[in-house]
Amino acid sequence: MTFRSYLALAFFLAIVPASARAADCVSSQADYDSKGRFSETLSIIADTCGPLKIIDRRRDDARLQVNIYATYVVFDPPTNTAERRYNEWVEKHTESMNFSDPIESLTSTEVVHTLGGYLYRSPNLLSALVAGWICCGAHGSAWMDALNVNPETGRDVALSELVEIEPTANFCWEQFAQLAGPIEDQGKIFSQRYPREGFVDVMQRLGVWSVGEYGLGTYFGYLLGFAGAEFACIIKTEDLARLVRPGISVPP
């Protein structure tokens, strides 16, 4: 699964209170702005996640090679510790983005800095993901970060609290070992560099994970050091059912 397709996960509308069931809170639509630059739009699709507001910040720049935007949701107003912590976390990711300060004159070099935010809520978990793209130079770079906390207290929730970590790591390792590309022999190179028996440590050290109604996604970035060879492990809900810890719902 590519970086863009990892972000463009489908969501559906929850119709009962968040205290009673899980819900994806927003959906993302890939789009282009009026000047033909890549863009994204967010929609709130569940009225059960809390008092959400979409924030959409974009640099007003006529130059086609400049594309800087951030679109995400915040709790407005936040009603507990978890919601306040989420707001602080997501806003912090925009602090380095240049929405208004001067940019040196450009020739053919792109200046791209994008951020999209996504949110899921269940009785046991507030799972938030921000992801973006920074360009350019020799290569662009995808990035991702996640926040996974108790939806009331704001306490960090570890992946190992939700799933059996060793079989989950093995599930992802098998996905990666079979990759044919985008670089030649990507799966073979991966399995040689990251032996199966040690991959659980890699997952706990490098994996950025989040939950949605689709299941569980873990993003590892460029494990081989090659731009474009991203590693994202998607475990669909039907597969996740055999990996969760006893007593954990699916999705968590």
N, C-alpha and C positions, 0 to 999 in steps of 0.2 A: 504494500500500500504506500502510495506516494504521500509526501508531506501535505500537499493541498487536499488530497482525498481524505487524509486522516482528520483534517479540520472540518471537512464538509459532511459531517455525520447527520443523518436524518433524525428529527425529533417529532414527538406527537403531543397533543394537548392533554394534560391531566385534568380530571373533572371532579376529584374528591380532595378533601383537605390534605395539605402536605404532611400533617401529623399522622395521616392514615396510610399514605402510600408514597412511592418515589415519583419524581417528576423531573424531566428535562425542562429547564426554565426558559431557554432561548434557542432559537435556530439561526443559522448563518447562511446567507445567500451570497455566493460569489458573483461579482458584477464588475462593471466598468463605469468610470465616471464620464462626465460629458466630454472630456478631452481624450477618452480612450485609454486611460490608465486603469490598471487593475484596482479593484475596490471590493469591499465587503459591506453588507448591510445586515443588521441584527433585528430580530423580531422577538418580543416576549410571547411565549406560546403557552405558558401556564400561569394561571392567576392564583396558584397555591404555594408559590415559592417565597412569598413575602412582598413587601412594597418596593418593587424594582423600577428603575428608571434607566433608559438607554442613554449613554454618553457617547457622543460622536464628535471627535475633534479632528479637524483636517487643516492642513496648511493651504492657504490661498496663494497658489503660485502658478503663474501662467506658463512656466517652462515645463514642457511635457516630460522631461527626464527627472523632474522632482515630484516625488509621490510620498507624502508623509501623512499618515492618518492613524487614529486609534479609535476603535469602536468596542464598547463593552458595557456591562450593566453594573449599577451600584444599588445598594439598598438605600431607599430614600423615604423615610429616615430609617437608619438601622435600629433594630429593636432589642438586640442582645449582644453579648460579647463576640459571638461568632460572626455576626453580620458586620460589626464594627471592624473586626480584624480583617475580614474579607475586603471591605472598602479601602482600608489603609494599604493592604497588600496590592490590590489591582491598580490603585492610583500611583503607587511607587514606581510601577513599571513604565509610566509615561514621563517620569521626571527627566530622562535623558533625551527625550524626543524634541526636535527643533521645530516647533510650530510657527514661530514668528521671527526669530533672530536671523540676521543676514547669513546667506550662504554664498561662498566665493563664486565668482563667475564660472560657468560651466562650458565645456565644449561638448564632447560626446559621452562623458561620464555620467552615469545615473546616480542620483541621490534618493534612495528608497529606504524608508523605515516604517514598517507597518506593524500594527498590533490588533489582534482580534481576541475577544474574551468570551468564555463559554461557562455555563453554570448548571449544576445538577444538585437536587436536594432530596433527601430521604429522611425518615425519622432518625437514622443513625449516622448520616454523613452529609456534609456540605462539601462538594467536590468542584473545584474551579480550575479552569485551564486558561492560560494566556499563551498565545503563539504569534510569531511574526517572522518577518523577513527583513534583512538588512543588506543593502547592496550599494556600492559595488567596489570596484577594484578588479582584481583578477577573478574573483568568484563572489557570488552572494552567499549569505549564510542564513539558514533557518535556525530558529531558537524556540524553546518552549519552557514553560514553568507551570507548576501546579500547586494548589493549596488544598489539603484534605484535612478537614477538622470536624469535630463534633458540632452539630448544627445549633446547639444551645450554648455550650460552655466555651467553644473555640479551641478545645484541646486538640493537639495534633493527633491524627489517626494514621498509624503505620499500615502499610500494605499487608504486612504479616498478621495483622489483627483480623483481616478480612478473608485472606486466602491462605492455603497451604503453600508456602513460598517455594519449596523445592520443586514440586510438580508444575507450578506456574512458571518458574524459570525454565524448566525443561520444555514446556509447551512453546515458549518464545524461542528458545535455542533451536528447536526443530524447524520453526518457521524460517529463521534466519539462515540455517544451514542449507536450506533448499533454494535460496534466492539465486536466480540466474543473472540478475543485473540490478542496477544499470551498469555497473562495471563488470568486466569479464571475470567469470568464476567467482562472483562475489560470495556466494554461499560457502564455497570450498575455502576461500581465503579466510572467511570469518571463522569457520570451524577449526582451522589450524591455529589461528591466533587466540581464540577463546574456547578452550576445551569445555565439553559439556559439564564435567564434574565441578568446574569452578565458576560456572556462569551465574549461580545464585548470588555469589558475592558481587558480581558485576551489576546484577539487577538491583541489589540493595544499595549499591554505591552510586550508580549512574542513572538508574531508571527514573524518569519523571512520569508519574502515573495519574490517571484520572478515571472517573466512573461516569457512565451515562446509561440510558436505558438500552443502548446497543450492547453494553457489557463493560469490559475493562480495556483501556488503552495504555500502553507504556511506550514512551519515546526515549530512545537512547542516543539520538544524534548521530554523529559521524564516527562510528566505532572504529572504522578502518582509516580514518584521517583523510578520506577523499570527499571533497565537496560533491554533493549530488547523491552519494551513497548513504542515504539516511536509513536508520533502522527503527521502525515503529511496529510494535507487536499489538495486534488487535485480537482480543479474546471475546468472541460473541457470547451473548447471554446463554445460549444453549450449551456452549462448551464450558462457560464459567461455572455452571451448576455443579460440575464434578470437581471443581477446584476450591470452592469456598470452604471456610472452616465450619464445623458443626454449629448450627444455630444461626448462621448468617443467611439473610435473604438474598435472592438473586433478581435484579442487581442489588448490591449492598445498600 
